[in-house]
Amino acid sequence: MTTMTSEKAINKSIQVLIVEDEYILALNLQESLESLGYTVLDTADSGEIAITKAMELRPDLILMDIRLRGEIDGIQAAEQIWNCLQIPVIYLTGHSDKSTVERATMTFPFGYILKPVREQELYVAIQTALNRYEREQFLSSVLRGMGDGVIVVDTQLRVKYMNQIAETLTGWQFDTAKGRMLSDIFQIVDEQNRQPVTNPIVLALQQEATIYLSDRTLLITKDQTTVPIADSATPIKDNQGVITGSVMVFRDDTQRRLIEERNLAQERSQQLEIRMAEVQKLNQFKEEFLAATSHEMRTPLANIKMAISLLENILDEQGVLSSSSNYIERCLYILRHECDRELDLVDDLLEMRLLETNLYQHELTSIYLQYWLPHCVEGFQTIAQSQQKTLTVQISQDLPPLVTDLAVLTRIVSELVNNACKYTPSGESIIVTAQLTAPTDSAMQIIISNSGIEIPPAEQSRIFEPFYRIIPGREEGQFNIFDYFNQIPSPTLNTHTGTGLGLALVKKLVKFLCGSITVTNSQGWTTFLVQLPLTLSIDS
């Protein structure tokens, strides 16, 4: 007795609205409910009145007959009440035909009782409906409060539920999306190629497993904008393990990606700082190495040259040089020649380093090329004649002055003419020319051409590289001491020995003078063209 009284006291807090168009049946239902301890707020005999009373009274539960007076039946009324008020409905009807049951099922009722109604059956139906409603409301509140979007579909991929976050992300309201196909509501594409990708819900149902979104996935919203999303889809199973649908949980991935990109940018910045520090250390090491090399190499080389001179004097005093063959003198010359070559290499390396670190200083001078250029080239006439080559200077006498760095320009022209003398075959010609650029006369061109040899196109792009050489008839890097007895000039000729840095240094010096240098081949002639501004500003 005490337990029954207790249950009735609890049930009394449950307020019920009866919708029944037969008055006697409505009274019987009211008596049964009250005997079970429930509170009956009121009764209604039409769908319209049921909707109005539900909005006014806000009952906890509605018992709804399907056949009612008025323009709408109980199924239509129940659907409107649920959509607007979220009040659970149990259908009471004497009709159990297939079409009626299918219509009622589409509204997701909380119960379906056939008339005549037995009191115990009514009690079980109400308690079951209230328990289910309580669980669903709890779950709904959890889903509404989640920071992720949630979409639930059945096995036919029809939308059954969407929380507020899902509505916000997709742009679809649940009332509009409910019952529609998932492909209408949730369209996703690959971020790279913008091609559609298989929905993970489909894969979750097919594979009966949790499927995660790919790393770069975009959601196309209702208004055709895109949102980067992430997370997964999982199949839903009933108590018997049968799959009844699937749930998609997803979130806006924009913020995570921004953080990821910012962290990546910071990481790259740190790596760049480390590399810059390493480059600075390397440059410092290069400077220290070059400074040390300059001192450590010059001293022993100078001592070697001094020893060669002393040896020459001793041999000469003893009459060895005059009495022996020419080979001893040649060997001494080779030693002196190689010492000079190494000293030139040190000078060239230091000069290139000064250019790279912007430590070179301009010393501007006004130069008339028609007078200066023949004088600059004059020293190479003896070399060219001794090798049966013709060296000619062709220059107009009315050229305007060229304001530039005289020492640097002298080095450029000397390197190029020396290079031409070295590689021009005997009997061929070398021509040095100066002229204004046509038709603007805005720059000066100094041209050094030599005949009899052409630089292959594949080599032209590399000849300005440090230590790159073109050696006709011999693979680069091969060396034979006996070549010196046939190829190096007489000790009486003052030639530049060559370090492999000549053209590389020339290119840097031309750039230092704000000019350009190119090399071309045409009809057996190789031409180096240096173009310089008529006036070099100190600021440049």
C-alpha positions in Angstrom: 0.0 0.0 0.0 2.8 2.4 0.9 4.6 1.7 -2.4 1.4 2.3 -4.4 0.7 5.6 -2.6 4.3 6.7 -3.2 4.1 5.9 -7.0 0.8 7.9 -7.2 2.4 10.8 -5.5 5.1 10.8 -8.0 2.7 10.3 -10.9 0.6 13.2 -9.7 3.3 15.6 -10.9 2.9 14.2 -14.4 0.4 16.4 -16.3 -1.5 14.9 -19.2 -3.6 16.4 -22.0 -6.2 14.0 -23.5 -7.2 14.5 -27.2 -10.2 12.3 -28.0 -13.3 13.1 -30.1 -15.6 10.6 -28.3 -16.7 12.2 -25.0 -17.3 8.9 -23.1 -13.9 7.5 -24.1 -12.3 10.7 -23.0 -13.9 10.5 -19.5 -12.9 6.8 -19.2 -9.3 7.8 -20.0 -9.4 10.6 -17.5 -10.6 8.2 -14.7 -7.9 5.7 -15.6 -5.2 8.3 -15.5 -6.3 9.8 -12.3 -6.6 6.3 -10.7 -3.0 5.8 -11.7 -2.0 9.0 -10.0 -1.5 11.2 -13.1 -3.0 14.8 -13.4 -5.3 15.4 -16.4 -5.1 19.1 -17.3 -7.9 19.1 -19.9 -9.4 17.3 -22.9 -9.7 18.3 -26.6 -11.8 16.8 -29.4 -10.0 18.2 -32.5 -6.5 18.7 -33.8 -6.7 22.5 -33.8 -8.0 22.6 -30.2 -5.2 20.2 -29.2 -2.5 22.4 -30.6 -4.0 25.5 -28.8 -4.4 23.8 -25.4 -0.9 22.3 -25.7 0.6 25.8 -26.2 -1.4 27.2 -23.3 -1.0 24.3 -20.8 2.4 22.9 -21.7 1.5 19.3 -20.5 4.2 16.7 -19.8 2.5 14.2 -22.1 -0.3 14.0 -24.7 -2.6 11.0 -25.4 -3.6 11.6 -29.0 -6.4 9.9 -30.9 -5.7 9.7 -34.7 -9.2 10.2 -36.0 -10.4 13.6 -34.9 -13.0 16.3 -35.8 -11.7 19.2 -37.8 -9.4 19.7 -40.7 -6.3 18.0 -39.3 -6.1 14.6 -37.8 -4.1 13.5 -34.7 -1.0 12.6 -36.7 -0.7 16.2 -38.1 -1.5 17.7 -34.8 1.1 15.6 -33.0 3.8 16.6 -35.6 3.1 20.3 -35.1 3.1 20.0 -31.3 6.4 18.1 -31.3 8.1 20.5 -33.8 7.0 23.6 -31.8 6.9 22.4 -28.2 8.9 19.1 -28.0 6.0 17.5 -26.0 5.9 13.6 -26.2 2.8 12.1 -27.8 1.3 8.6 -27.4 -1.2 7.6 -30.1 -4.5 6.1 -29.0 -6.5 4.5 -31.9 -8.7 1.7 -33.0 -7.0 1.8 -36.4 -4.0 -0.4 -37.0 -4.0 -0.6 -40.8 -0.5 -0.4 -42.5 -0.9 3.1 -44.0 -2.0 4.6 -40.7 0.8 3.0 -38.8 3.4 4.1 -41.4 2.1 7.7 -41.2 2.2 7.7 -37.4 5.7 6.2 -37.4 7.1 9.0 -39.5 6.3 11.5 -36.7 8.5 9.5 -34.2 5.7 8.9 -31.6 6.6 7.9 -28.0 4.0 5.1 -28.0 1.1 3.5 -30.0 -1.8 2.0 -28.0 -4.8 0.2 -29.6 -8.3 0.7 -28.3 -9.9 -0.5 -26.0 -7.2 0.7 -23.6 -6.3 -1.4 -20.6 -5.2 0.5 -17.5 -2.0 -1.5 -17.0 -1.0 -1.1 -20.7 -1.7 2.6 -20.4 0.6 2.9 -17.3 3.4 1.0 -19.0 3.1 3.1 -22.2 3.2 6.4 -20.2 6.2 5.4 -18.1 8.1 4.1 -21.1 7.4 7.2 -23.0 8.4 9.5 -20.1 11.6 7.5 -19.5 12.5 7.7 -23.2 11.7 11.4 -23.4 13.9 12.0 -20.4 16.8 10.2 -21.9 16.4 11.9 -25.3 16.1 15.3 -23.7 19.3 14.6 -21.7 21.1 13.5 -24.8 19.7 16.4 -26.8 20.9 18.9 -24.2 24.4 17.2 -24.3 24.5 17.4 -28.1 23.2 21.0 -28.1 26.0 22.0 -25.6 28.7 20.2 -27.6 31.3 22.4 -29.3 31.1 20.0 -32.3 28.5 19.7 -34.9 26.4 16.5 -34.8 24.3 15.0 -37.6 22.4 11.7 -37.2 21.1 9.7 -40.1 19.2 6.4 -40.6 20.5 3.5 -42.8 18.9 5.2 -45.8 21.0 8.3 -45.2 18.0 10.5 -44.2 18.7 13.2 -41.7 17.2 12.4 -38.3 18.9 14.9 -36.0 21.1 18.0 -36.2 22.4 20.0 -33.2 22.8 23.8 -33.2 26.5 23.7 -34.1 25.7 21.5 -37.1 23.0 24.0 -38.2 25.5 26.9 -37.9 28.3 25.1 -39.8 26.1 23.7 -42.6 23.7 26.7 -42.9 20.7 24.3 -42.7 18.0 24.4 -40.0 17.0 21.1 -38.6 13.3 21.7 -39.3 14.2 22.1 -43.0 16.8 19.3 -43.1 14.8 16.7 -41.3 14.0 13.7 -43.5 16.1 15.0 -46.4 19.0 13.0 -47.8 22.4 13.6 -46.2 23.9 14.5 -49.6 21.7 17.6 -49.8 22.8 18.8 -46.3 26.4 17.7 -45.9 28.6 18.1 -49.0 32.3 17.8 -48.7 35.2 18.2 -51.1 39.0 17.7 -51.1 40.7 21.0 -50.3 43.5 20.5 -52.9 41.5 19.7 -56.1 37.9 20.7 -54.9 36.6 17.3 -56.1 33.8 15.6 -54.1 34.9 13.0 -51.5 33.0 10.0 -50.2 31.1 11.0 -47.1 32.5 9.2 -44.0 29.0 8.4 -42.9 28.6 6.2 -46.0 31.9 4.5 -45.3 31.0 4.0 -41.6 27.7 2.2 -42.6 29.5 0.1 -45.2 32.5 -0.9 -43.1 30.6 -0.9 -39.7 33.5 1.1 -38.2 34.5 4.6 -37.2 35.8 6.6 -40.2 37.8 9.7 -39.9 37.8 12.7 -42.2 40.9 13.3 -44.3 43.2 16.0 -43.1 42.2 18.5 -45.7 38.4 18.5 -46.1 36.1 21.4 -46.9 32.4 21.5 -46.1 30.3 23.3 -48.7 27.6 25.2 -46.8 24.1 26.0 -47.9 25.2 29.4 -49.3 28.1 27.7 -51.1 30.9 29.0 -48.9 33.5 26.6 -47.6 34.6 25.7 -44.1 37.5 23.4 -43.2 36.3 20.6 -41.0 37.7 17.6 -39.1 36.6 14.6 -37.0 34.7 11.3 -37.7 31.6 9.2 -38.4 30.5 6.2 -36.4 27.7 3.6 -37.0 24.8 3.4 -34.4 23.6 0.0 -33.2 20.6 -1.1 -31.3 20.5 -3.5 -28.3 20.8 -6.5 -30.7 23.8 -5.1 -32.5 21.9 -4.2 -35.6 23.0 -1.0 -37.3 20.2 1.6 -37.3 22.1 4.6 -38.6 25.2 6.6 -38.2 26.3 9.8 -36.4 28.7 12.4 -37.9 30.6 14.5 -35.4 32.5 17.4 -37.0 34.0 20.8 -36.1 35.3 23.9 -37.7 39.0 23.3 -38.2 40.0 26.8 -39.1 41.4 27.8 -35.7 43.5 24.6 -35.4 44.9 25.2 -38.9 45.7 28.8 -38.1 47.6 27.7 -35.0 49.3 24.9 -36.9 50.4 27.4 -39.7 51.6 29.9 -37.1 53.6 27.2 -35.3 55.0 26.1 -38.7 55.9 29.7 -39.6 57.6 30.1 -36.2 59.5 26.8 -36.8 60.6 27.9 -40.2 61.6 31.3 -38.8 63.7 29.6 -36.2 65.3 27.3 -38.8 66.0 30.3 -40.9 67.6 32.1 -38.0 69.7 29.0 -37.3 70.8 28.8 -40.9 71.6 32.6 -41.0 73.7 32.1 -37.9 75.5 29.2 -39.6 76.0 31.3 -42.7 77.4 34.1 -40.6 79.7 31.7 -38.9 80.8 30.3 -42.3 81.4 33.7 -43.7 83.4 34.6 -40.6 85.4 31.4 -41.0 86.0 32.2 -44.7 87.2 35.7 -43.8 89.5 34.3 -41.1 90.7 31.6 -43.4 91.4 34.0 -46.3 93.2 36.3 -44.0 95.3 33.5 -42.6 95.8 32.0 -46.1 97.0 35.3 -47.4 99.7 35.5 -44.7 100.6 31.8 -44.5 100.8 31.3 -48.2 102.6 34.5 -49.2 105.5 34.0 -46.8 106.5 30.5 -47.9 105.9 31.3 -51.6 108.1 34.4 -51.3 110.8 32.3 -49.6 110.6 29.7 -52.4 111.0 32.5 -55.0 114.0 33.9 -53.1 115.5 30.4 -52.9 115.0 30.0 -56.7 116.8 33.3 -57.3 119.7 32.2 -55.0 119.9 28.9 -56.8 120.0 30.6 -60.2 122.8 32.8 -59.0 124.8 29.9 -57.6 124.3 27.8 -60.7 125.2 30.8 -62.9 128.4 31.5 -60.9 129.4 27.9 -61.2 128.8 28.0 -64.9 126.2 25.3 -64.8 123.5 27.2 -66.6 125.7 28.2 -69.4 127.3 24.8 -69.8 124.3 22.6 -69.4 121.2 22.2 -71.5 118.3 24.6 -71.4 116.2 22.2 -69.2 117.6 23.3 -65.9 116.7 26.9 -66.7 113.2 25.8 -67.7 112.7 23.8 -64.5 113.6 26.9 -62.4 111.2 28.9 -64.5 108.4 26.4 -63.8 109.0 26.7 -60.1 108.9 30.5 -60.3 105.9 30.4 -62.6 103.9 28.2 -60.2 104.8 30.5 -57.2 103.5 33.5 -59.1 100.4 31.5 -60.0 99.7 30.7 -56.4 100.3 34.3 -55.3 97.8 35.4 -58.0 95.3 32.9 -56.7 95.5 34.4 -53.2 95.1 37.9 -54.6 92.1 36.9 -56.7 90.4 35.2 -53.8 90.9 38.2 -51.5 89.6 40.5 -54.2 86.5 38.4 -54.8 85.8 38.4 -51.1 86.1 42.2 -50.9 83.5 42.4 -53.8 81.1 39.9 -52.1 81.2 41.8 -48.8 80.8 45.3 -50.4 84.2 46.4 -49.0 85.4 47.5 -52.4 85.5 51.3 -52.8 84.9 53.3 -55.9 87.6 55.7 -57.1 85.9 57.6 -60.0 87.9 59.0 -62.9 87.0 60.5 -66.2 88.5 58.3 -68.9 88.8 58.9 -72.7 88.9 55.4 -74.1 90.3 56.5 -77.5 93.6 57.4 -75.7 93.5 55.0 -72.7 92.5 51.8 -74.3 95.4 51.5 -76.9 97.8 52.2 -74.0 96.2 49.5 -71.8 96.4 46.9 -74.6 99.9 47.8 -75.7 101.5 45.5 -73.1 99.9 42.5 -74.8 101.2 43.3 -78.3 104.5 41.6 -77.5 102.8 38.4 -76.3 100.5 38.3 -79.4 103.4 38.9 -81.9 105.6 36.2 -80.2 102.7 33.7 -80.8 102.1 34.8 -84.4 98.7 36.4 -83.5 97.4 39.8 -84.6 96.1 42.2 -81.9 94.2 45.3 -83.2 92.5 48.2 -81.4 89.6 49.8 -83.4 88.1 52.9 -81.7 86.5 56.1 -82.8 88.3 59.3 -81.8 85.1 61.2 -80.9 83.9 59.1 -77.9 82.7 61.0 -74.8 84.5 60.5 -71.6 83.6 57.5 -69.4 83.3 58.3 -65.7 84.2 55.0 -63.9 86.8 53.3 -61.7 90.1 53.3 -63.7 91.8 50.5 -61.7 88.8 48.2 -61.9 88.3 48.9 -65.7 92.0 48.2 -66.3 91.7 44.8 -64.5 88.6 43.9 -66.6 90.2 44.7 -69.9 93.5 43.1 -69.0 91.9 39.8 -68.0 89.8 39.6 -71.1 92.7 40.5 -73.5 95.0 38.1 -71.7 92.3 35.4 -72.0 92.0 36.1 -75.7 95.8 35.9 -76.2 95.9 32.6 -74.3 93.2 30.8 -76.3 93.5 32.3 -79.8 95.4 29.9 -82.2 98.5 31.1 -84.0 97.8 33.0 -87.2 94.4 34.3 -85.9 93.3 37.7 -84.8 92.2 39.6 -81.7 90.3 42.8 -82.0 89.5 45.3 -79.2 86.8 47.8 -79.8 85.0 50.6 -77.9 81.7 52.2 -79.0 78.5 53.8 -77.8 75.3 51.7 -77.7 73.1 52.4 -80.6 70.8 54.1 -81.1 70.5 55.8 -77.7 74.2 56.4 -77.0 73.4 55.9 -73.3 76.1 53.4 -72.5 79.6 52.4 -73.5 80.5 49.1 -75.0 84.0 47.5 -74.8 84.3 44.5 -77.1 87.1 41.9 -77.2 86.8 39.4 -80.1 89.1 36.6 -81.1 89.0 34.3 -84.2 89.8 30.7 -84.7 88.0 29.2 -81.7 84.4 29.1 -80.5 83.1 28.3 -77.1 80.5 25.6 -77.2 77.0 26.7 -76.2 77.0 24.2 -73.3 80.2 25.9 -72.0 79.1 29.5 -72.3 76.8 29.4 -69.3 79.7 28.0 -67.1 82.7 30.0 -68.2 82.1 32.7 -65.5 82.1 30.0 -62.7 85.1 30.0 -60.4 87.9 27.6 -61.5 86.0 26.5 -64.6 88.3 26.2 -67.6 88.0 25.2 -71.3 91.1 23.3 -72.3 91.0 22.3 -76.0 92.1 18.8 -76.7 92.6 17.8 -73.1 90.1 16.8 -70.3 89.9 19.3 -67.5 92.1 18.4 -64.6 94.7 16.4 -66.5 98.3 17.7 -66.0 101.6 16.8 -67.6 104.8 18.5 -66.4 106.3 18.0 -69.9 103.6 20.3 -71.4 105.4 23.2 -69.7 108.5 22.7 -71.8 106.4 23.2 -75.0 103.5 25.4 -73.9 104.6 28.0 -71.4 106.1 31.1 -72.8 109.7 32.2 -72.5 110.8 33.6 -69.1 111.4 36.9 -70.8 107.7 37.3 -71.5 105.6 38.9 -68.6 102.3 37.1 -68.9 99.4 36.5 -66.5 99.7 33.0 -65.3 96.0 32.3 -64.8 94.3 31.0 -61.6 90.9 29.8 -62.9 89.2 32.8 -61.3 89.8 35.3 -64.1 86.4 35.4 -65.8 84.6 34.9 -62.5 86.4 37.9 -61.1 85.7 39.9 -64.3 82.0 39.3 -64.0 82.0 40.5 -60.4 84.1 43.6 -61.3 81.7 44.5 -64.2 78.8 44.2 -61.8 80.7 46.4 -59.3 80.7 49.1 -62.1 77.0 48.6 -62.6 77.5 47.0 -66.0 76.9 43.7 -67.7 79.0 41.1 -69.6 78.0 38.6 -72.3 79.7 36.1 -74.5 78.6 35.1 -78.0 79.9 33.0 -81.0 79.5 33.8 -84.6 81.2 32.6 -87.8 84.4 31.4 -86.0 84.6 34.4 -83.7 84.2 34.5 -79.9 83.1 37.9 -78.6 83.0 39.2 -75.0 80.9 42.4 -74.7 81.2 44.6 -71.6 78.5 47.3 -71.3 79.0 50.1 -68.8 77.1 53.3 -67.9 78.7 56.5 -69.2 78.7 57.9 -65.7 79.0 55.7 -62.6 77.3 57.3 -59.6 79.2 56.9 -56.3 75.9 56.0 -54.6 75.6 52.9 -56.9 
